[in-house]
């Protein structure tokens, strides 16, 4: 049987289909009590094991997915873009939480998405710290922009300066916590050093890659990692008349793409492999943004390579395997 779940902050809608039965639906609270109630409801419906499918909606779905997996059910956490595309293909016009849950269950039944594997506890904690740092830096930049805009009274100026000073303290504290956390676990420390051996990748980028990629053994090849980050090219060609410019698909982790932009620019200057790669593309008349996007993808390929092989970056070896 197939279970589709539409998750929101406080509640989630569940739709159960399959086994020749009429679809069943119920609303639950999105907390520990609601998760337990869902498992009881599934047993009442005669669903001893189900393939449950949820959209990747940040932290709201994590505990629910873990509760289902711990109870012996198969769980898939899919990109919302896939559900949206499936909805369009079926010409769906109704947009309610109940209808969305049923749609997700139908998607699960038809496409059998791969099972979800939760991150290890240490990677989950690292991810939380890295994302907290990202939010603090965004808040600090917003406050600095307000301060620089001018036209504010002294009271507001003082408030902004105090808040910026506080945010900067929290940023430094969180950076220390990230470093201490990585050093606490030998596997994370070894992986971070492997990533930092690649010219263009520093400590901050290495920490984010470890937090967002998780276990690289779950990826079969470097192209899958690039697709996960939305860094594979999207080609627009049709017949003999349509020859659109290739662009990044951007169907994937925006955090990974964002984190690789400036490292790719650095790598185009100082990483011998990526520098020569960029020069070749430039000689072919490729645009600056296309070259940077290609460098981001190449940098991610190299990151996957050192983590998979457990060997530091070697330009000669990397050139033979790319």
N, C-alpha and C positions, 0 to 999 in steps of 0.2 A: 504494500500500500504506500501511497505517496502523500506527504504532508507539506503543504505550502504555508509559510508563516510570513505575515506582513508585520514588521516590528516598528513600534514607535517608542518614545521615551518612557511612557507610563503603562502602556498596554501593548498587546499583540493579538492579531487575529489569526486563527488556525483553521485551515481547510483540509479535510482528509478525503482522498479519492482512491478508487481502485477496488479490486476484488468484486466487481459487479454490483457494488452498493451505491446508493444515492449519496452524493457528496454531503459530508457533515461539516458543520462550522460552529465555532465557539470563540468567544472573546475572553481573554485572560489578562490579569495584571502582570506587568513585566517586572516581577520580583521573585524571590525564592518561593513564596507561596504559590504564585501563578505558575511557575515552572513545575512544581510538584503537582498542582492541579491538572496541568496538561498531561503529565504521565498517567495519572489516574484516569483521565478522560479517554486516553488512547486505549487503555486496557478495557474500559467499558465498551469501546467501539470494536473490540475484538482485534485490535492492531497490536500484536505482540512485538513485531518489528516493523519499522517504517523507514523509508528514505525521505528524510526531511530536507527541505530547501529553504534557505533564508538569503536575503540580500545582504551584501557587505555594507552595513550601515554603522561603522565605527564600533564603539563599546556597547551600544544598546543591545546588540545581538549576541555578544560573546558568551555571557553567562548562560543564556538560554541554549546556545549551541553546545556548550560544555555539558549542561544537564542532560540533554538528549543523547549525546555521545556516551556519557557515563552510564546511561540506562540501557546501552546496547543497540541504539538506533544508528543508522548511517546518516551522516549530516553533510550537506554541501552548502558552502557559503559562496555565493556567486556575485559577479559584478552586476550592479543594477542596470548597466547599459544593456546587458544580455536580456534581462527581463523586459526592458523597454522595447528592444527590437522585436522580441517575441510577441509583445502586445500589439505592436504595429502590424506585424505579419498576420495577426488574427483579426485585424480591423476592430479592435476593442474600442468601444465608445464610453463605457461605464468606468468611472474612476472612484471607487470607494475602497476602504480597507478590506472589507469582506470580499469584494470582487478581485482585489489584488492578491489576496491569499489564495483564492481559487486559481488564479492565473499562474502563480508561482508553483502550485502543485501540478498543474498541467504541464508547465515547462519541465519540471523534474521528471514527470512520467515520460515525456517525449524525448528528452535530451540526455537523461541519465548523467548529470554532471558528476565530476570526480569527488570523492570523499574529502572532507575537510580535515586537516591535521592541525591541532592547536599548537601555538608556540610554546617552547619550554618556559618554565617559570622565570628563569634568569633573562631570557630574551623578552618576555612580556614586561618585566620590570625595566629593562633597558629601553624598550619602546615607549613606555610611559614617561621616562625621564627625558628622552630625546624629543618627544612631542611636547612635553611641558616647556622645554627650552625654546622650541619653535614658537610657542604661544607667547612666552615672555618677551622674546625678541620682537615679535610683531607688535605687542602692546607698547614696548619701549619706542619703537620706530614711530608709531602713531602719536605718542605723546611728544616726541622730539619734533615731529612735523607741526603739531599744534603750537609748540613753543616758538618755532621758527617763523610761523605765519605772521606774527606781529599783531598789533592792534588789540592787545589784551591788557587788562588792568593788573596792577601789582599783585593783588591777592591771587588772581588766577595764575600769574607767572610763578609765584612762590609755590603754589600747589603743584603745578606741573613739574617744577624743578625737584621738589621733594619726591614726587611720584617716580620721576625718572631715576633719581638716585636710588630709591628703593628697588625698582625693577632691575637696575644694573647690579645691585647686590645679589638679588635673587638669580640673575643670569649667571654670575660668577659662581654662586653656590651650586647651582644645578650642573654647571660644567664640571665642577669638582666631583659632584656625586656621580656623574656619568663616568669620569675617569676612574674613580675608586671602584665603581661597580664592575667595569670591564676588568680591572686588575685583580678583582676578587675571584674571578673565574678563569682558570687556566685556558680553557677552550676559547673563550671570548678574547682573552689577551693575545693568544696566538693568532687568531683570525684578524684581529685589529692590526697587528704588526705585519701580517701578510698583505693586507690592503694598503697600509701606509708605505709599503715597499714600491708601490706603483707611483711614479711621478705624476702629480696632479691630485692625488688623494691624500688629504691630511687627516688628523685625528677626528675632527668633527664629522667629516664626510664618512670616514670609516665607521664611526659609531652609528650614524644614520643608516648606512647600508646594512650593517648587522641587525639593526632593529627592524627594518622594513622587509628585508629579504628572508629573515629567519634561517631555516635549515636549507642550504643550497642543494642538499642531496635530493630534495623533493622536485628539483628541476632536472629534466633529462639532458638539456643542453643549454648553451649560452643564448640561443635564439628565444627559448622559452622565457629566460630571465628578461631579455629585452622586451618581449611581448608583455610580460607582467608589469613592466614600467611604462608601457605605451610608447616605446622607442623604435618600433618596427615601422618601416615606411608604408604609407597607404598610397597605392598607385591608382590613378584615374585614367583608364584607357577603355575605349569602346569603338569597335569597327575601325574605320580609317580616318574618321574626322575628329574624334575626341582624344586628345593627348594632354591631359591635365598635368600640372606640376606635382611631383611626389611630395607628400607631407608626412610628418609623424602622425601615427594613428591616434595617439593620446588617449587610447582606451586602456587604462592601467593606473598605476600608482602615481598620482601627481607629485607626491612628496619625493619619490625617487627622481623624477624628471627635474624638479626644482633643485634638488641637492646636487645634481651633476652638471648644471649649467656652467657655473664659474670654475669648477675643477676641470671641465672640458676645455675651457679657454686657456687655463694654465697649462694643461697637457699639450695643447697645440703649440705651445712655445717651448716646453721643457721635457716632454716625454718623447724620446727619439722615434718610437714606433708611430705614435699618433701624429707627431709633427710631420713625418714623411707622408703619412696617409693624407693629412690635410693639404699638403703641398700638391699632391697628385690630383686631388679633387679641385683645388684652385686652378691648376693648369688646364683642367677640363672645362673651366668656365662655370663651376658650380657657385651658387650664391653663398654669402657669408653665413646665413642662418642654416642653410642646408649642411654646410661643413661642420658647424658647431653641433647640430643634431647628430650627424654621423660620428663625430668625436665622442659625444655622450654615449652613444650606443657602443662604440669600440671600447670606451673606458669601462662600461658595465661588463662587456665580454671579458676584459682582462681581470676585473674583480672576480667574476665567476671562475675564471681559470685558476687564479692563485688559491681561492678557497677550496676548489674541487681537488686540485693537485696537492695542496698543502705545501707548495713551493713558492718562495719569494719571486717577485717579478724579475724576469730575465728577458731583455729585448730580443736576443737571438732566438731563444726558445719560443717566445711569444710569436715572433714573426713566422716561425715554421708551423704554428698551430692556429693561425687566423686566416 
